[in-house]
Amino acid sequence: MTSVQHDNSIPLSVIIVTYNSADEIGECLHSLLPQVTFLGGEIIIVDNASRDDTLAIVEDETTDFEAIQVIKNQRNYNFSVANNQGLEAARGEHLLILNPDTQVQVGSVEILLNAIQGDNHLGAVAPQLLWPDGHIQRSCRRFPTHWDVVVHSLGLNLLWPESRFFNGWKMGDFNHAYPREVDQPAAAALMVRGSLLRELKGFDRQFPMFFNDVDLCRRIHAAGYKILFQPEAQVVHLGGSSVLKNRTTMIISSHISFFRYLEKYYDRFHHQLFNLLAGLLLYLGLIPRLVWHWLGLAIRFRRRDAL
């Protein structure tokens, strides 16, 4: 398993999908540009028809940076499709998938690149994600199963958050301060071997916003590669900025994508009953999540109206 060097290729392409990301993209690029310049890489921004000042900020931040492409979509093509557009345009030997609500700490891109260049069996490598206050985000997960739907629907993972039995999917038993091979890190910041990502044809379009990273990592493992979590590289991640802009739609999409994931990877005849039961739990779990969200919106609206 060796990386294929393409003609006119460069060491690294960073792909960032934006959608009304004016509040975040400036800081992201400010942290990223010096590192990408030093490594001789490029940045590809795919904008999903932002209606705010995202593109103006991108232009302002990258005026003196030549190795940048901006793909301007006329409508929101979702995360998976837009990343695949970036993949088609990328010349990098390796690809860093990066959210706009991130700030890449100094030297972290080089650490990730050195890791993937130094191990031909490594299909992807992920940094440690941090909250803005410096606390560690628990960003690594095991591949979910029907059991995980059950325990999360019943809230058992909240009662025993550090238990592998009850919170194994979200790795409550794992200290995210240490490097290790993992099933699936979050794609908020994920470096993937370019030849492999092209061979896999990028993200599966049936997962427009959620579970596309779970699916991609599962296919990376199936291709015979490993995935490394490397906490020496660090990225501050605001978390949920895209989701919060249209939370009702995103909540529904996450439940649908979870069920699609189960259907894709548990497709044997004897799995169908478990898929049906998991689908029912996901549907029932959708109702309280939406009600809780709408109640929160109503409370915030009343507070603003009372001012």
N, C-alpha and C positions, 0 to 999 in steps of 0.2 A: 504494500500500500504506500506508494510514493506520490508526491504532489507533482502534477504536470505543469511545467512552466509554459505559459502561452506567449506567442509572439507579441512584442510590444507591451508585455505585462509589467506591472509594478508590484512591490511587495504587499501593498495593502490598499483596499478600498473600504471606506466607511460609508454605510448606507443609513440614512436617517429619513424616516417618514414623518412628515409634519401635517398637522391639521389644526388650524387656529392655535398655533404654538408660539405666539408672539411673546408670551410671558416667560417662556423657558428657553427658546432656541438661541438667544443671544449669549447667555451664560454657557450653554452647551458648546457652542462654536468657539467661544473665547477660551475655554479650557482645552479644546480639542486641536485647534489649528496649529499651535507650536509643535505638538507631538507628531501630527501627521506630516508637517513640513519637514521635520527632522528625519523622519523615516522614509521620505520620498513617496508618500502615498497620495491618495486622492479622496475627496469627499463627494458623495452623490446624495443630493437632497431630492426626495420625491414629495411634492406638496399635493395633498388631496383637496384642492380647491378651497384653501383657507380664505376666510372672509375678513380676517384681521390684518395686522401689519407684519405677518410672518415673513413674507417674501422681501419686504423692504428691509427688515432687520437682517435677513440673510445676506442681501446685497451689501449692506453697510458693513457687516462683520467680515466679509470675504473679499473686499475690494482689492486688497494686495495679495490675495491667494489665487494663483492661476489654476491649480489642479482641483477645480470644483465644477460639477455639473448640477444644474437645477432642472428637474423634470416637473413641469406644471400641468397637473391634471385638471380637466374641466369639471370633474365631479369627484366625489369621495369614493375611491375604488377599494377602500378598506386596507388594513395593515398587510395582509398576505399578498394581495395583488400588487400593491405599491412596492413592497420589498422585492418582489419578483421583477418588477420593472427596473429597479435599481440593480439587481443582479445581472440582467441582460446588458446593462450599460457599463458594468464594472470591468476594469482591467486588472484588478488586484489578484495576486496569487492567493491571498487570504482575504476574507470578508468580515468586517466588524459590523454586526447589526446593532444599532444604537438608538435608543429612544431620545426624543428631543428634551425631555425633562430630566436630563442627566448632566452631571459635571464630572469629567474624567480627571482624576487626580494625577499630578505630575509623574511621568514615567510609567504609568499603568499600561498604555497602549504598547509600549516596547516590551514590557514584561509578558503580556499576552502573546505578542508576535514571536518573541524568543521561545516561548513554551511550545507553540504549535509548529514552529520551524525545527525545533530540536527533537521532535518525536513523531516519526512517520505513522505511528499507530494512533495518534491523537486526531480525532475528527473535529473537536471543538474545545474551547477553553473559555471559562467565564470568570469575571472578577468578583470580588466581594462587593455587594451593594450596601450602601450606608444611607440611613436617614439623614436629613439635613442637620440634625443635632448630634450626629456622629455615632449613633447607635447602629448596630448591625441589623440589616434586613435578613430575614430567614428566606433566602431566595432559591434554595435548592430543594428539589422534591424527588420522591420516587414515583414511578409510573403508577397512576391510580387504578384501582380495581373496584369491583362491585362492593366489596366490603367497605371501602373508603366512602362510598356514597351513603351506606347505612350509618356508619359511625358519625359522619358529619351531619347527616339529616337529624340524628338523635342528639347531637351536641356532645357526644361522648369524648370527642377530641378536645373540647373545652374543659371537661372535667379532669382529663389526664393528658395535658398538653405535651408532656415529655415522654409519653409512652410510645414505643414503636408499634405496639399492638393497636392502640386507639388513634394515634396520630402519625402513623408511619408514612402516609402520603406526603405530608408537609414536613417530614423529618424533624419532628419535635425532639427526637433523641440525639440529634447531631449538633455539635458545637461548630457554628459557622466561622469560627476563627482559625480553622485548620484546613490545609489542602487535602483533597481526596478525590477519587473518581466518583462521579455521581450519575444518576439516571438523567436528570433534567434540571439544569439551571434556568432561571428566567431569561427571556430574550430581550430584556431591557438593555442588556449589554452582553453580547455573545459573539465571540470570534469563531468563525467556521472555516475549515479548510476549503479553499475556493474550488478545487477540482471536484471535491466531494459534493459540495452544495450544488454545483452545476450538474453533476451526474444525477443528483436527486431531484433536479428541476425545482429547487427552491421550496417554498412553502406550499402546502396543500390548500387550494382555494376554498375547499369546503369548510375551512376553519378561518372565517374572515378576521376575527379579532382575538378570540380565546382558543386555547389548546393547539394553536398552530405551532408553538414552541415545543409543547409536549410531543406532538406528532413528529416534528422534525427530529427531535432528539431520539425518539424511538427508531426512526429510520436510519439515523446515524449509527446507532448501536447494531441494528440489523445488518448494516453494511460491513460490520466487523471492526468498527472504530470505537475508541473510548472517549469519554468526555471528562475534562478535568475542571474542578473548582479550584481557583488559585487566588487566595485572599491577599497575596502580596500586591496584586493589582486591585485598586479600589475605585469605585465610582459612586458618587453621591446621586441618589435617585429619589426624586420627589414622590413618585408613586401615584398612579391613578389619575394623572392629569387629563388624559384622553377620555378615560371612563367617566370622570365626573362631569364632563361637558354634555353628556347625553346618557345619564345613568340608567334611566328606565330601559332604554333600548339595550344597553350593555348588560344589564342584569339578565334580561331575557336571552340575549345572545350567548352568554356564558353557560346557561343551563342547556340550551340547544346544542352547543358545541361539545359539552361534556357527554351528552347522549350520543352524538355522532362519533365521538372518539371510542366509546364503548362498542358501538356497532361496527366500527372499522376493525378493531383489534380483538374483539370477542365475537367472531362470526361463525363459530361452529354451531351445530344444531343444539347441542346441550347448553350453549350459552344463552339461548334466546329467552328462556324464562327469566334468567337473572337480568338480562338487558331490559326486559319488560318491567320487572320489579324496580330496577334502578331508575328507569324512565319515569315510573309513577312517583317515586320519592323525589326525583328532581323537579317534577311538575308541582307536587305538593309543597316542596320547599321554596318554589318560586313565589308563591302567594305571600307568605309572611315577609320575605325580603322586599317585595314591591310595596306592601302596606307600610312597612317600617320606613322605607325611603320616602313614600308620599307623605307620611305623617311628619317626617323631618322637614320636608319642603313646606308643608302647611304651617308648622311652627315658626320657621324662619320668615315666611311671608307675613305672618301676623306680627312678628316683632318689628319688621321693617315698616308695616302699615301703622304701627302704634307710635312711631317716632314723629 
